[in-house]
Amino acid sequence: MGIFKIKGGIPLKGEIQPQGAKNESLQVLCAVLLTSEKLRIKNIPEIEDIKCLIKILKDLGVLVKKNGIGDYTFQAKNINIEYLNTKKFREYGKSIRGSIMIAGPLLARFGKVCIPIPGGDRIGRRSLDAHLKGLKSLGSNIHYDNECQYFDLRVHKKNLNGKYILMEEASITGTANIIMAATLAKGKTTIYNAACEPYIQQLCKLLNKMGAKIKGIGSNLINIIGVKELGGCKKHTILPDMVEIGSWIGLAAITCSEIKIKNVSWKNLGIVPNIFHKMGIKLEKDKDNIYIPSQESYQIKKSLNNAILTISDAPWPGLTPDLLSILTVVATQAKGSVLIHQKMFESRLFFVDKLIEMGAQIILCDPHRATVIGLNHKSPLRGSLLNSPDIRAGISLLIAALSAKGTSIIQNIEQIDRGYENIDERLRFLGADILRTT
């Protein structure tokens, strides 16, 4: 098991290039299964979750060629669908949440697929209903094997058939799965209450390049006319990761650092910059870069009626839930108080007990809400022995350790590596005192 040893309290300075978006990459990599032709995808992050999915694709029979850092060509010409029945696949499939998104493409192209209950972060219950109900609406029969804990999906007729689908929740991965399946379904599919994040928009744009007929991109009402087959794509470039961008902004603020984040794709950040403005953090738009100047203090703004500021997650264009852990840490050294309301996942705020041990003033109201009383850098966090429970809590504890007085040890850093590329090397480039060891 790897650990990070961190000496905190050191202001950082320099420029950083954000990695490619993890969530978009997971969707786009699954889309390569829709065609036998080649797809070239650039700016893929070199992180553990992506490496695991690429391993699954290779074992399925996908030809994978690495052209350079983050630059791959895929060709799903000879797929061994029986690999899905192996113990090896079930082990890999259970290790990442994104594995569920191979279901739609394989079902549409081959008429059958076996999927284990996917793993990923332990942040509370994460229903698969959006996926399964959507694929069932398109014509799939679904059987669940309770003993082996996997789903068997089959199309008994020749093709999936387009349907009107009203999603009960705007699930991002559920929307991606249904869209990919519908591209090869017979007739028209309408998806209402679809997720419309920039990464879903990117997936739709890629599929249209491949010959799909998708309209309504960017809205929650998607219309898809099925086609007989899809072709390849000479180049698709993954967007920068908005959650990693938010992580760098939060890190700069709490450590009083001066950082420039380059090529952030401002138009795809939504309300993320505005949320940090509400926290009192200065950030400037410099062409397509974000410049965060060093500031000794940042004051949380109150609501218009002078009430305590509440920050909560919501489907796009609302705030992504992946940033709430980071905002919680940033708030510990702000001037003022804030209520963090994590609506989507019931276990994501439990990591705050570690922040409390470090000296933060936080009241965990219930599994979904925490009130943070900022210390305004008057009482810095203390170095501590920490354990990374999931990707976002892990990076949040790393940010806390970098701001803390003294030395911290973070265990189970494999969780951080699942979502952040070479994070210790990039931090050292900015001047951080961080050592990776075992």
N, C-alpha and C positions, 0 to 999 in steps of 0.2 A: 504493500500500500504506500502511495506517495504522500509526501507532506510538503507544505510550503513553510519556510521559516522567514519571518518578516520583521524587520526593524522599522517601526512606524514613526510618524511625525516628521517625515522629510517631504518638503514641497517638491513637486515635479515640474519639469519644463520640457517642451518640445512639440513635435508634430507627430501625428499618428494617422494611419490609414485604416479605416474600419474594414473588417472582414466581410465576405459575402454573407447574405442572410441565411441563417440556418433553416428557418421555416420554409422559405421559398425553395431552397435546395432540396429538401426532403420531398416536396411536391413534384418538382421538375424531374428529379431522378426517377421517380415512379412513372412519370409520363413516357419515359423512353421505352416502356414495355408495350406501348400502344402500336408500335410500328416495327417492321423488320429493317427499316432503313437507318442510316447513321444520323446521330444528333451530336453536335458539338456544343458543350456548355462551359462557359468561362466564369471565373470568380467564385468557384465552389470553395467554401471554407474547409481547411484541413483540420477538422474536429472529429472527435470520436464517434458521435452519432452518425455523421456522414460516412465515415470509414466503415462503420458497421453496415449501413445500407448498401454501400458499394460492394461489400463482401457478399451480401445476400444476392445482389444482381449478378455478380460473377458466378456464384454457385447455381443460379437459375439458368446460366448459359449465356448471359449477356457478355459480348466482347467489350472490354474496357481498355482504352488506350489513353495513357497520360501524356499530354502534349507539353505540359509545363506545370508550374505551380498553380493549382486551382483550375487548370484547363484540361478537360477530358472529352474524349469522343466515345459515344456508346452506340452499340448496335445489338438489338435484341432479335437476331435473325433465327437462331436455333434455341428455343426455350425448352428446358426440361421441366415440364409442369409437375412431374412426379416428385421432384425435389421437395415440394411443399409438404409431402407426407413423411419426411424424414425427421428424426430426432434433432439433427443438427440445425435444420431450419427453425424448428420450434424454439430452440435455445436462443438463436440469433433474433428471431421475430419477437420474442418476449422481452428482449433487452432494450428496444427503443419503441417509442410511440409511433414514429413515422412508418413503421412496417405495415400498419393497417392500410396505407394508401396504395399498396400494390394490388389490393383486392379489386378495385374498380377497373383498372386497365386489363388485368389478367382475365377477369370475368367477361369483359366485353370482347376480348380477342380470342379466348379459348373456351369460354362457356363454363369454366369451373375454376375454383380456387379454394384452398384450405388456409385458414389464418388462425394463429394462436391469439389469445388475449394479449395485446401488446403491453409492454412495460413503460419505462420512462420515469419521470419525476413522481415521487410520492407526495402529492399535494392534495390528496383527497380523491373522492370518487370522480371518475371520468367515464361517463356513459358512452357506449358505442352505438346507441340507438339511432343517432343521426345517420351513421354509415349504413347500418343494417336495414333500417326502414326505407332509406332512399334506394338502395340496391334491390330490395324486395319489390318496391313500387315499379322498378324497371323490368321486373319479370324473373328475378332470381328466387329460387327456393333455398331456404336456410335451415341447416341442421346443426345443433350444438351438441358436441360430445363432452359430457360433463366429466368423464373420467380423465380424458386427455386434455381437456380445456381448450378446445379449438372449434372454430366455426367452419362448416363445409357449405359452400355456396355453389349452386349449379343452375344452369339455364337449360331446361328440358326442351324448349323450342329452339329454333335455329338461332334467333337473335334476341337480344334485349329489345324492349319496345319503349319508345318515348312516352312520358307521362307528365301530368301536372303534379309537382311535388311542393307541398307547403311544409317547410322545415320548422320543427318546434323550437329549435334553437339555431342561432347563426354559427354553427360549428365550422371552423376553418378547415380542418382536415376532412370533416364530413362533406362540406361543399366541394372540396377538391376531388374527393373520391367519386361523388355523383357526377360532377362535370366530366371527368375523364371517362367514366363508363358511358355517359350519354353521347359522347362524340361518335361512338360506333353503334349506338342504338338505332333501331328503325323508327323513323318519324321524328316528331318534335317533342323535346323535353323542355318544360318550364320549371325553373326552380325559384320559388318565392321565399323571402327571408334568408336568402343566401348570404354567406359572409362575403365582404367586398374589400378586404384588406389589399394593399398594394401587391402582396405576394400572390393572392388569388388572381388579381388582374394580370400579373406577369405570367402565371400559368396559362390563362386564357389567351394571351397574346402569343405565347409559344405554340399552343394548340392550333390557333388560326394560321400560323406560319406553316404548320404541318398539314394544313388542308381542312381543319375543322371549321364549322360554321356556328360561331358563338356571337351573340349580340347581348347588349346590356352590360358590357364590361365596366366595372366601377360602381354599379348599382346593386341593390339587393334583389333585383328581378332579372334572372339570366334566362335567355332563350337559346336553345341548341337544336339545330337540325342535324340529325345523324348522317354520317357518310359511310360508305362501304369500307374505306381504308384510309389510313393516314400515312403521310410521307415523312421524310427526315427534315432536318433543319441545319443549315450551315453554321449558324452562330446564335446563341442565346446567352446574354450576360446577366448574371444574378445581381440583384440590387444590394447595396450596402445594408448591413444589419442594423435596423433602428434600435433594437434593444442594446446592442453593443455600443452604439453611439450614445444612448442614454446613460450607459454605464460609465463611459469616459467623461461625460458632463458631470455626473454625480461625483466621480472620483476627483475631478479638478476642483469642484466646489469645497468638498469636505477636507481636502488636503491643502487648501489655499494655493493651488497650483495654476500655472499658466500653460494651457494646452490648446493647440490648434488641431481640429479633426478635419481631415481633408476628404473632399469628394463624397459628401454625405447624402446627395440627392434630396435637397431641401423639399422639393415638391411632394416627396413621398414620406415625409416625417409627420404629417398631420398635426395634431395638437401637442406633440411631444415637446417642442421648444417652449410653447406657451405654459405648459405645466411647470417647467423649471423656472420660468419667469415668475410664476406664482409663488415659488419657493424663495424668491428673492435673488436668484442666481443670474448674474450678468452673462449673456452670451450674445455674440455679434455675428451677423451674416457677412461673410467675406467671399463673394462670388458663390461657389458651391461648397464653401468650407464653413465650419463653426469655430469661432475664436472665443475661448473662455479666459478672460483675464484673471490674474490672481486677486482674490478679495478676502480680506480678513474677517468679514462678517456678511451674512445674508439674512434678510428678514422676511419671514413668511407673511404674505399678504392676507388680510382678512377678507371675508366675503363682503358684498356690497352693503348688507345689513349689519355689518360689524360682527358677524358671527365667526366662530372658529372655522378656518378653512377645512373643507372636506375634499379629499382626493380619492376617487374611486375608479374602478375599471369598467369598461363597457365595450361592446362590439364596435369595430371600426365604423365611423371615424372617431369613436371614443378612445380612451387610453388603454393600451395593451396591458393585460394583467401582469405580464412579465417584468414590467418596470416598477411595480409597487414595492417589491422587496428593496430595490435600490433607493427609491424615494424615502422609504422608512429609515434607512441608514443615514441618508443625507439630512433628514429632518432632525436627527439627534444632536447636530451641532449648529442648527439654525437658531435664529432669534425669533421666538414665538412658538406656537403650538399648532398641530395639525392632526386631524382625524384621518387615518388611512382605512379605507373600506374596501376589502377584498371580497367582491361579490361572487366571483366565479368558482373559486377553489377554497375548500374549508380548512385545509391544513397548511396553507402557504405562510401564514404569519407566525407559526409556532417557533420559528427560528429566533424570534425576538428575545427569548429567554437568554440566549447567548449575548445579545447586545446589552441586556440588563446586567449580566455578570461583568460586562466591560465598563459599566458605569452609566449607561444610557438611562434616561428617565422615560419609561414607556409603560403605559397601562394597557394590558391585553384585555379588552372589554369582553370579547367572545372570539370564537374561531375566525370570524370574518372582520373584526374591527380592532384597531389599536390606536390609542391616543399617544402622540409623541410630544413631549415637552422639551423643546430645544435648549441646549446648554450654551449656545453662542460662543463656542470655543473657550469658555471660561473654565470649564472642567473637562479636559480631553478624555476620550475613552482610554481604557487601560489595556495593555497587551494581555492576551489570554490564550488558553488552549481551546481550539475551536474544531468543530467537525462539520464538513459540508454535506447537508442533507439532500440538496438538489442543485440544479444548475444555477438558478437565479439567487437562491439563498446563499449558495457558495460564493458567487462573485460579490454579493453584498457583504458577506463576512470578510472577504478579501479586501474590499474597499474600507471597511471599518478598521481592519488591522493596519492598513497603510496610513490611516489617520491617527491611530492610537499611540499613546506614549508607552514606549517599551517594546518588548519582543513578543510576537504572537506565533503560535504554531497552528496551522490549519491541516487537519487530517482529511482523508478521503477526497483528495483533490481530483481524483478521476471524474468526479461529478462536474467539476469546473471545466475539465478538459473536454467533456461531452459537448460543450457549447461555445468555448472560447479558444481561439487559435493561438498557441505559443504565448500564453498570457504573461508568463514570467519573463520571457525574453523581451517582450514589447514593453513591459514595465521597467525593466532594467535600462532599456534604451532611453526612457524618460528620466532616469535617475533614481529609481526605487531600489531599496535594499531588500531583495527577495531571493531566496535560495530554494531550489527544488532538490529534495533528497528523499530517502526512503527510511 
